[in-house]
């Protein structure tokens, strides 16, 4: 791991707008600072876990630091530069590699070597491996997430389809259903109900994997979306948007966010994660469930994403921070995430015991099946957020039918790969 912060990190410091900060140096009990992001519900989750932790022991107290807004990870970096980072930090998978490469996160491997209760086999594999760099572990997942298909059973019945899709449905089956679900309900010549939601380029990764492709070479030195398999994956969704017209464009449903299109019945199938179960259950007017991803030409896959816990390299209380992490990843801490519907607990045995809800008609266990059998992780290199901006810009043109898949690849790959190589440093 580099011992010095990069020049790009210094630029992030300026962008985050952090001038400085202070920290407590309490003696006994030891006070450790823990940072996290999210809305009010997130604060309730962490407060309950902290309360339970405090009730179990008296020598460590956790001071929760809820960092709101859209710049959580740049702020963490800025706090590290300012020598006032929290002792323990929640971290996301996408910016993780940049922060770990720049010395923000402590190597947890020595802690793990003395604590087999948190071995790799305890966790869902894909989330755990997200935080592995070489043979070293810099964070541990507390939530395991994957994307599946939420679907409206009433819409399927009205379209003459079985209320539930075939568990082994294919790409062709998926397109057939989406076409049947795309309907002009009032006969005015305009589509009132769309079969499937429009996806970003990043949410097309499962189609590329389904076709036998991947996003980057194994060494993460360049994107290889221009392979035949990559083109086939992107083209699958391009055709859904612009050939079959089963996905709403921005102009079709203006002023509606993606989630509301499903909850208001404007979209019949919706690809989203387990964190949305709680919000979806608030709707009392939709008969819905969750389906596995369709099987592609080569295999079935879905994107795994995760959130983890890391210790700051600056912390003077690393041992105490490790005790907090162990509690969060223990049976009691993990069960709280399931209780609030925050996602699938990352520890398999706790997920099996707490996540499926026998009192609901939905099959939320399908998220666990996906994590066990066909979830995959993207190659999240240290400059991923920069390349994301390039792909977002060019994919917007595809979504508006101003570019083809070939145009997208020609415009984005040279620029993105130059960023990966560091040509603009």
TIMIGU-765382 format. One record per residue (C-alpha): x negated, y negated, z; residue number from 1; residue in one letter. Coordinates in Angstrom, 3 decimals. Example, Ala and Ser with C-alpha at 12.3 -4.5 7.8 and 13.67 -1.06 7.14 Angstrom:
px;py;pz;nr;rest
-12.300;4.500;7.800;1;A
-13.670;1.060;7.140;2;S
//
This chain:
px;py;pz;nr;rest
0.000;0.000;0.000;1;X
-1.389;-3.458;-0.826;2;X
-2.487;-5.367;2.245;3;X
-1.717;-8.787;0.799;4;X
1.577;-10.287;-0.327;5;X
1.801;-10.956;-4.051;6;X
2.087;-14.305;-5.745;7;X
5.607;-13.314;-6.808;8;X
6.416;-12.790;-3.148;9;X
5.378;-16.338;-2.379;10;X
7.774;-17.534;-5.062;11;X
10.554;-15.550;-3.426;12;X
9.708;-17.262;-0.159;13;X
10.453;-20.618;-1.719;14;X
13.650;-19.311;-3.278;15;X
14.921;-17.988;0.031;16;X
14.595;-21.366;1.691;17;X
13.267;-20.121;5.022;18;X
11.091;-22.656;6.802;19;X
10.252;-20.648;9.900;20;X
11.702;-18.751;12.843;21;X
10.988;-17.635;16.372;22;X
11.377;-14.422;18.312;23;X
11.986;-13.273;21.828;24;X
9.220;-11.590;23.813;25;X
11.353;-10.018;26.475;26;X
9.657;-7.595;28.820;27;X
11.947;-5.012;30.385;28;X
14.223;-3.872;28.925;29;X
12.522;-4.248;25.561;30;X
14.592;-6.265;23.100;31;X
14.232;-5.321;19.439;32;X
15.712;-7.301;16.570;33;X
17.711;-5.484;13.897;34;X
18.848;-7.161;10.678;35;X
21.610;-6.145;8.286;36;X
23.816;-7.697;5.616;37;X
27.483;-7.452;4.649;38;X
30.903;-8.759;5.595;39;X
32.675;-8.845;8.976;40;X
33.460;-5.127;8.798;41;X
29.742;-4.373;8.573;42;X
29.101;-6.301;11.783;43;X
31.748;-4.218;13.561;44;X
30.046;-1.003;12.484;45;X
26.630;-2.043;13.761;46;X
28.051;-3.515;16.968;47;X
29.739;-0.226;17.831;48;X
26.560;1.737;17.137;49;X
24.526;-0.695;19.264;50;X
27.058;-0.474;22.104;51;X
26.834;3.314;22.022;52;X
23.029;3.155;21.960;53;X
22.970;0.838;24.971;54;X
25.315;3.153;26.872;55;X
22.915;6.080;26.392;56;X
19.766;4.412;27.736;57;X
18.677;1.266;29.598;58;X
15.124;0.574;28.441;59;X
15.864;-0.793;24.920;60;X
18.327;-3.461;23.847;61;X
19.117;-4.158;20.197;62;X
19.681;-7.742;19.148;63;X
21.803;-7.689;15.996;64;X
20.937;-10.255;13.315;65;X
23.640;-10.455;10.673;66;X
22.142;-12.132;7.597;67;X
25.002;-13.199;5.349;68;X
25.003;-14.409;1.768;69;X
23.512;-13.020;-1.411;70;X
19.784;-13.276;-0.601;71;X
19.312;-10.809;2.238;72;X
16.170;-9.125;0.900;73;X
14.420;-12.328;-0.231;74;X
15.101;-13.683;3.260;75;X
13.513;-10.590;4.808;76;X
10.464;-11.174;2.658;77;X
10.381;-14.823;3.641;78;X
10.612;-13.917;7.315;79;X
7.712;-11.510;6.853;80;X
5.630;-14.242;5.231;81;X
6.570;-16.482;8.155;82;X
5.486;-13.757;10.619;83;X
8.928;-13.467;12.174;84;X
10.422;-10.384;10.571;85;X
12.996;-8.327;12.509;86;X
11.630;-5.197;14.155;87;X
14.004;-2.911;12.235;88;X
15.706;-3.774;8.972;89;X
18.524;-2.346;6.923;90;X
17.312;-2.044;3.349;91;X
18.889;-1.403;-0.038;92;X
17.500;0.915;-2.695;93;X
17.137;-1.585;-5.530;94;X
14.722;-4.097;-3.893;95;X
13.070;-1.456;-1.701;96;X
10.023;-0.742;-3.842;97;X
9.055;-4.415;-4.162;98;X
9.187;-4.874;-0.393;99;X
7.392;-1.628;0.415;100;X
4.645;-2.388;-2.122;101;X
4.164;-5.788;-0.477;102;X
3.600;-4.505;3.027;103;X
6.981;-5.353;4.556;104;X
7.814;-1.822;5.716;105;X
5.871;0.373;8.122;106;X
4.908;3.866;6.996;107;X
7.260;6.185;8.898;108;X
5.378;9.362;8.003;109;X
3.502;9.543;11.357;110;X
6.793;9.175;13.246;111;X
8.401;11.896;11.142;112;X
5.521;14.301;11.643;113;X
6.327;14.383;15.343;114;X
10.098;14.564;14.895;115;X
11.262;17.548;12.795;116;X
14.892;16.733;13.624;117;X
14.682;14.111;10.861;118;X
13.019;16.269;8.225;119;X
13.872;15.966;4.536;120;X
16.156;19.005;4.641;121;X
18.437;17.261;7.161;122;X
19.449;14.614;4.621;123;X
21.056;14.544;1.209;124;X
18.006;14.831;-1.005;125;X
18.474;11.989;-3.487;126;X
18.945;9.238;-0.849;127;X
15.973;10.503;1.157;128;X
13.680;10.579;-1.877;129;X
14.680;7.028;-2.800;130;X
12.492;5.767;0.051;131;X
9.515;8.026;-0.641;132;X
6.415;6.484;-2.232;133;X
3.876;9.138;-3.144;134;X
3.737;11.359;-0.074;135;X
4.704;8.605;2.359;136;X
8.138;7.693;3.745;137;X
8.874;3.986;4.272;138;X
12.576;4.128;5.162;139;X
15.281;6.670;5.969;140;X
18.823;6.617;4.540;141;X
21.763;6.057;6.856;142;X
24.386;6.117;4.091;143;X
24.565;8.278;0.955;144;X
26.686;6.958;-1.894;145;X
27.641;8.159;-5.342;146;X
30.094;7.145;-8.051;147;X
33.191;9.166;-8.937;148;X
36.455;8.524;-10.779;149;X
39.410;7.057;-8.886;150;X
42.575;7.738;-10.862;151;X
46.257;6.794;-10.776;152;X
48.406;9.941;-10.657;153;X
51.633;8.036;-11.463;154;X
50.061;6.661;-14.631;155;X
48.997;10.133;-15.686;156;X
52.509;11.512;-15.250;157;X
54.040;8.616;-17.183;158;X
51.562;9.192;-20.030;159;X
52.519;12.871;-20.278;160;X
49.299;14.106;-18.680;161;X
48.963;16.486;-15.723;162;X
48.829;14.436;-12.511;163;X
45.235;15.563;-11.909;164;X
42.456;15.982;-14.463;165;X
40.818;19.352;-15.043;166;X
37.993;19.789;-12.479;167;X
35.734;20.774;-15.370;168;X
36.774;18.018;-17.721;169;X
34.330;16.943;-20.425;170;X
33.511;13.680;-22.159;171;X
36.116;14.520;-24.803;172;X
38.736;15.214;-22.129;173;X
37.868;11.967;-20.377;174;X
38.248;9.941;-23.586;175;X
41.497;11.742;-24.461;176;X
42.960;10.871;-21.054;177;X
41.729;7.271;-21.197;178;X
43.311;6.808;-24.623;179;X
46.626;8.267;-23.425;180;X
46.560;5.987;-20.368;181;X
45.953;2.840;-22.431;182;X
49.475;1.561;-23.120;183;X
51.550;-1.361;-24.331;184;X
54.345;-1.084;-21.803;185;X
56.607;-3.890;-23.019;186;X
56.202;-3.532;-26.773;187;X
54.732;-6.977;-27.382;188;X
51.672;-5.640;-29.175;189;X
49.292;-6.311;-26.275;190;X
47.783;-3.693;-23.975;191;X
49.239;-3.914;-20.473;192;X
47.536;-0.873;-18.954;193;X
43.951;0.195;-19.674;194;X
42.606;3.706;-19.296;195;X
39.212;2.932;-17.760;196;X
37.226;0.027;-16.316;197;X
34.431;-1.691;-18.214;198;X
30.938;-0.797;-16.971;199;X
27.662;-2.646;-16.670;200;X
24.566;-1.244;-18.398;201;X
23.403;0.080;-15.024;202;X
26.611;2.026;-14.507;203;X
26.075;3.691;-17.875;204;X
23.096;5.621;-16.506;205;X
25.202;8.688;-15.765;206;X
26.200;8.871;-19.441;207;X
22.518;8.805;-20.413;208;X
21.710;11.547;-17.905;209;X
24.743;13.514;-19.127;210;X
23.289;13.392;-22.636;211;X
19.941;14.722;-21.392;212;X
18.097;11.383;-21.254;213;X
16.595;9.180;-18.570;214;X
15.915;5.504;-17.947;215;X
12.114;5.463;-17.560;216;X
9.090;7.686;-17.996;217;X
8.088;9.578;-14.806;218;X
5.312;7.103;-13.985;219;X
7.724;4.159;-14.214;220;X
5.503;2.407;-16.782;221;X
8.212;1.738;-19.384;222;X
11.915;2.085;-20.118;223;X
12.810;4.735;-22.672;224;X
16.450;3.885;-23.301;225;X
15.737;3.984;-27.037;226;X
15.558;7.789;-27.034;227;X
18.358;9.600;-28.923;228;X
19.830;10.613;-25.568;229;X
19.696;7.060;-24.241;230;X
21.390;5.697;-27.335;231;X
24.048;8.388;-27.100;232;X
24.828;7.500;-23.492;233;X
25.193;3.777;-24.180;234;X
27.177;4.463;-27.353;235;X
29.661;6.580;-25.401;236;X
30.706;3.553;-23.368;237;X
30.403;1.143;-26.294;238;X
32.991;3.248;-28.114;239;X
35.237;3.218;-25.049;240;X
35.093;-0.579;-25.034;241;X
35.255;-1.387;-28.730;242;X
36.386;1.668;-30.710;243;X
38.984;3.314;-28.469;244;X
39.691;-0.002;-26.673;245;X
40.456;1.755;-23.389;246;X
38.488;-0.785;-21.278;247;X
39.682;-4.345;-20.614;248;X
37.422;-7.120;-21.833;249;X
37.067;-10.274;-19.750;250;X
39.652;-11.993;-21.936;251;X
42.177;-9.198;-21.390;252;X
42.421;-9.585;-17.613;253;X
41.094;-13.057;-16.781;254;X
40.670;-14.100;-13.150;255;X
40.866;-10.514;-11.876;256;X
37.975;-8.788;-10.159;257;X
37.221;-5.185;-11.010;258;X
38.766;-3.697;-7.868;259;X
42.061;-5.542;-8.259;260;X
42.559;-4.212;-11.784;261;X
43.001;-0.717;-10.345;262;X
44.997;-1.722;-7.273;263;X
47.475;-3.723;-9.393;264;X
47.931;-0.912;-11.896;265;X
46.217;-2.695;-14.776;266;X
43.546;0.033;-15.017;267;X
44.311;3.735;-14.603;268;X
40.819;5.189;-13.997;269;X
38.083;3.426;-12.094;270;X
34.476;4.472;-11.461;271;X
33.427;3.454;-7.941;272;X
31.813;4.628;-4.725;273;X
32.957;6.150;-1.446;274;X
32.775;2.805;0.348;275;X
35.992;1.827;-1.455;276;X
38.163;4.540;0.085;277;X
39.289;2.333;2.977;278;X
40.325;-0.539;0.718;279;X
42.083;1.778;-1.699;280;X
44.100;3.360;1.109;281;X
45.508;-0.052;1.980;282;X
47.610;0.167;-1.176;283;X
50.987;1.725;-0.419;284;X
52.280;1.634;-3.991;285;X
49.754;3.826;-5.859;286;X
49.534;7.608;-5.848;287;X
45.797;8.102;-6.385;288;X
42.947;10.533;-5.899;289;X
39.256;10.999;-6.748;290;X
37.926;13.220;-9.516;291;X
34.477;14.565;-10.246;292;X
32.558;12.928;-13.066;293;X
33.220;14.473;-16.489;294;X
30.682;16.897;-17.922;295;X
28.546;15.490;-20.714;296;X
26.885;17.152;-23.695;297;X
24.056;18.466;-21.494;298;X
25.183;18.256;-17.871;299;X
27.296;16.488;-15.262;300;X
25.684;13.660;-13.316;301;X
26.379;10.545;-11.316;302;X
24.262;7.769;-9.889;303;X
23.291;8.009;-6.245;304;X
22.706;4.813;-4.344;305;X
21.803;4.434;-0.704;306;X
21.031;2.112;2.196;307;X
18.266;2.809;4.667;308;X
16.429;1.765;7.813;309;X
12.832;0.549;7.923;310;X
10.476;-0.786;10.606;311;X
8.569;-4.003;10.039;312;X
4.789;-3.760;9.835;313;X
4.744;-6.830;12.085;314;X
6.798;-5.330;14.892;315;X
5.179;-5.064;18.308;316;X
7.853;-2.553;19.291;317;X
7.587;0.146;16.628;318;X
8.143;3.016;19.066;319;X
11.318;1.381;20.352;320;X
12.411;0.669;16.794;321;X
11.959;4.343;15.999;322;X
14.223;5.253;18.951;323;X
16.927;2.992;17.473;324;X
16.549;4.591;14.027;325;X
16.787;8.066;15.535;326;X
20.025;7.141;17.284;327;X
21.565;5.655;14.129;328;X
20.664;8.855;12.269;329;X
21.850;11.124;15.070;330;X
25.262;12.727;15.333;331;X
26.838;9.889;17.296;332;X
25.488;7.031;15.203;333;X
26.226;8.721;11.872;334;X
29.798;9.491;12.898;335;X
30.503;5.761;13.221;336;X
29.871;5.241;9.497;337;X
32.410;7.941;8.682;338;X
34.883;6.467;11.175;339;X
34.862;3.089;9.421;340;X
34.839;4.611;5.930;341;X
31.521;2.943;5.254;342;X
30.362;5.825;3.061;343;X
29.080;9.370;3.368;344;X
26.740;9.805;6.362;345;X
23.283;10.617;4.993;346;X
22.809;13.534;7.392;347;X
24.499;16.553;5.811;348;X
25.785;18.261;8.953;349;X
27.384;15.036;10.236;350;X
28.938;14.306;6.854;351;X
30.483;17.787;6.766;352;X
31.948;17.331;10.241;353;X
33.165;13.737;9.989;354;X
33.620;12.445;6.447;355;X
36.455;14.573;4.977;356;X
39.703;13.355;6.496;357;X
42.268;16.180;6.834;358;X
45.027;13.596;7.322;359;X
44.743;12.095;3.831;360;X
46.022;13.563;0.543;361;X
42.849;12.514;-1.302;362;X
39.855;14.782;-1.883;363;X
37.071;12.626;-0.449;364;X
34.917;15.734;-0.063;365;X
34.221;15.411;-3.789;366;X
31.748;12.660;-2.950;367;X
29.841;15.170;-0.815;368;X
29.978;17.753;-3.600;369;X
28.501;15.199;-5.989;370;X
25.687;14.346;-3.587;371;X
24.865;18.016;-3.159;372;X
25.127;19.109;-6.780;373;X
24.727;16.414;-9.420;374;X
23.735;13.013;-8.015;375;X
20.644;11.378;-9.489;376;X
18.631;8.257;-8.705;377;X
17.428;5.582;-11.081;378;X
13.752;4.647;-11.371;379;X
13.670;1.584;-9.125;380;X
10.211;0.134;-9.689;381;X
8.783;-2.894;-7.877;382;X
9.994;-5.368;-10.525;383;X
13.401;-3.821;-11.066;384;X
15.411;-6.900;-10.142;385;X
13.608;-8.874;-12.854;386;X
14.251;-6.305;-15.554;387;X
17.864;-6.079;-14.369;388;X
18.356;-9.719;-15.363;389;X
17.140;-8.997;-18.891;390;X
19.446;-6.017;-19.319;391;X
22.394;-7.897;-17.781;392;X
21.952;-10.765;-20.238;393;X
21.848;-8.538;-23.301;394;X
24.599;-6.156;-22.108;395;X
26.946;-9.120;-21.675;396;X
26.660;-9.581;-25.419;397;X
27.506;-5.920;-25.959;398;X
30.554;-6.221;-23.708;399;X
31.757;-9.185;-25.786;400;X
31.143;-7.209;-29.009;401;X
28.477;-9.683;-30.106;402;X
25.804;-6.951;-30.128;403;X
25.612;-3.270;-30.944;404;X
23.758;-0.703;-28.861;405;X
20.823;-0.967;-31.269;406;X
20.852;-4.765;-30.905;407;X
20.853;-4.380;-27.121;408;X
17.837;-2.087;-27.187;409;X
15.870;-4.211;-29.656;410;X
16.490;-7.377;-27.633;411;X
15.968;-6.037;-24.115;412;X
13.341;-3.272;-24.157;413;X
10.261;-5.266;-25.256;414;X
10.956;-7.982;-22.684;415;X
11.792;-5.543;-19.884;416;X
8.737;-3.391;-20.555;417;X
6.499;-6.475;-20.597;418;X
7.820;-7.251;-17.092;419;X
7.098;-3.690;-15.962;420;X
3.521;-3.995;-17.280;421;X
3.091;-7.323;-15.504;422;X
2.367;-9.275;-18.670;423;X
4.007;-12.401;-17.247;424;X
2.084;-12.450;-13.943;425;X
//
